[in-house]
Amino acid sequence: MKTRLMEPTIGHNSAGATVWVEARLFNSLSRFAPADGPFQTLAFPAGSTVGDVIRRLNVPLDQIFLILRNGRDVTPGVVGEQVHTKTMLDDGDTIALSGPVPYSYGYGAPVV
């Protein structure tokens, strides 16, 4: 019997619920920050994803090197690979987005 991976879903009674997240932009992505700074508190409807945060901040996917959700890496690879945008948000999450760090693999430095 084959098993099928299901997309994460939320409960039937979540209509109208809001999740609040803190979005943080670091390194080369700080240039995409709004005028009031690289740390933003944002509201999203329940069921929103990391991809919704990225779209709200207008950050190009090909510029993202690292995504942390509450300090845990949710990126599957490095710059140029597909960014994992389907991670669902929970109320109170902190989403940190970073571009490549100098002398890292993302800048073309060899990994030893």
C-alpha positions as CSV (number, residue, x, y, z in Angstrom):
1,M,0.0,0.0,0.0
2,K,1.4,3.4,-1.0
3,T,1.3,6.2,1.5
4,R,0.7,9.8,0.3
5,L,2.2,12.8,2.0
6,M,-0.4,15.3,2.9
7,E,0.0,19.0,2.9
8,P,-0.3,20.4,6.4
9,T,-3.8,21.7,7.1
10,I,-5.5,23.6,9.9
11,G,-8.7,23.0,11.7
12,H,-12.1,23.8,10.3
13,N,-12.7,26.4,13.0
14,S,-9.7,28.6,12.1
15,A,-11.6,31.0,9.8
16,G,-10.8,34.6,10.8
17,A,-7.9,33.5,13.1
18,T,-4.7,35.6,12.9
19,V,-1.1,34.6,13.6
20,W,1.5,37.2,14.5
21,V,5.1,36.6,13.5
22,E,8.3,38.5,13.8
23,A,10.2,38.6,10.5
24,R,13.9,39.5,10.6
25,L,16.1,40.2,7.6
26,F,19.8,39.7,7.9
27,N,23.0,40.2,5.9
28,S,22.5,41.0,2.2
29,L,18.7,40.7,2.6
30,S,18.6,43.7,5.0
31,R,18.4,45.9,1.9
32,F,14.8,44.6,1.4
33,A,13.8,45.9,4.8
34,P,11.1,48.6,5.1
35,A,12.1,52.0,6.2
36,D,11.2,51.3,9.8
37,G,13.9,48.5,10.1
38,P,14.8,44.9,9.4
39,F,12.7,43.5,12.2
40,Q,8.9,43.5,11.6
41,T,5.9,42.2,13.4
42,L,3.4,41.0,10.8
43,A,-0.1,39.5,11.0
44,F,-1.2,36.7,8.7
45,P,-4.4,34.6,8.4
46,A,-4.2,31.2,10.1
47,G,-2.8,28.7,7.6
48,S,-0.2,31.1,6.2
49,T,3.3,29.9,5.3
50,V,6.9,31.0,5.3
51,G,6.3,31.7,1.6
52,D,3.7,34.3,2.6
53,V,6.3,36.1,4.8
54,I,8.8,36.1,1.9
55,R,6.2,37.5,-0.5
56,R,5.0,40.2,2.0
57,L,8.6,41.4,2.3
58,N,9.3,41.3,-1.4
59,V,12.4,39.2,-1.1
60,P,13.5,37.3,-4.2
61,L,13.7,33.6,-3.6
62,D,17.0,33.3,-5.4
63,Q,18.6,35.7,-2.9
64,I,17.7,33.6,0.2
65,F,20.5,31.5,1.7
66,L,19.0,30.5,5.0
67,I,15.5,30.5,6.6
68,L,15.2,30.0,10.3
69,R,11.9,29.4,12.0
70,N,12.3,29.9,15.8
71,G,16.0,29.2,15.4
72,R,15.6,26.0,13.4
73,D,16.7,25.8,9.8
74,V,13.9,25.2,7.3
75,T,15.9,25.6,4.1
76,P,16.6,22.4,2.3
77,G,19.8,23.5,0.6
78,V,21.9,26.4,-0.5
79,V,21.4,29.5,-2.7
80,G,20.0,28.5,-6.1
81,E,18.1,25.5,-4.8
82,Q,14.4,25.5,-4.1
83,V,13.5,27.5,-0.9
84,H,11.1,25.6,1.4
85,T,8.2,28.0,1.4
86,K,5.4,25.6,2.6
87,T,6.3,25.6,6.3
88,M,3.2,26.7,8.1
89,L,3.4,29.6,10.6
90,D,2.3,29.4,14.2
91,D,1.4,32.4,16.3
92,G,4.5,33.9,17.9
93,D,7.0,32.4,15.3
94,T,10.2,34.3,14.5
95,I,11.2,33.9,10.9
96,A,14.7,35.0,10.1
97,L,15.8,35.3,6.4
98,S,19.5,35.6,5.5
99,G,21.4,36.1,2.3
100,P,24.8,34.4,1.9
101,V,27.4,35.3,4.5
102,P,30.8,36.3,3.3
103,Y,33.3,33.3,3.1
104,S,30.4,30.9,3.1
105,Y,29.4,28.2,0.5
106,G,26.7,30.7,-0.7
107,Y,29.5,33.1,-1.8
108,G,31.4,30.4,-3.6
109,A,33.9,29.6,-0.9
110,P,34.9,25.9,-0.8
111,V,33.5,23.8,2.1
112,V,36.2,21.7,3.8
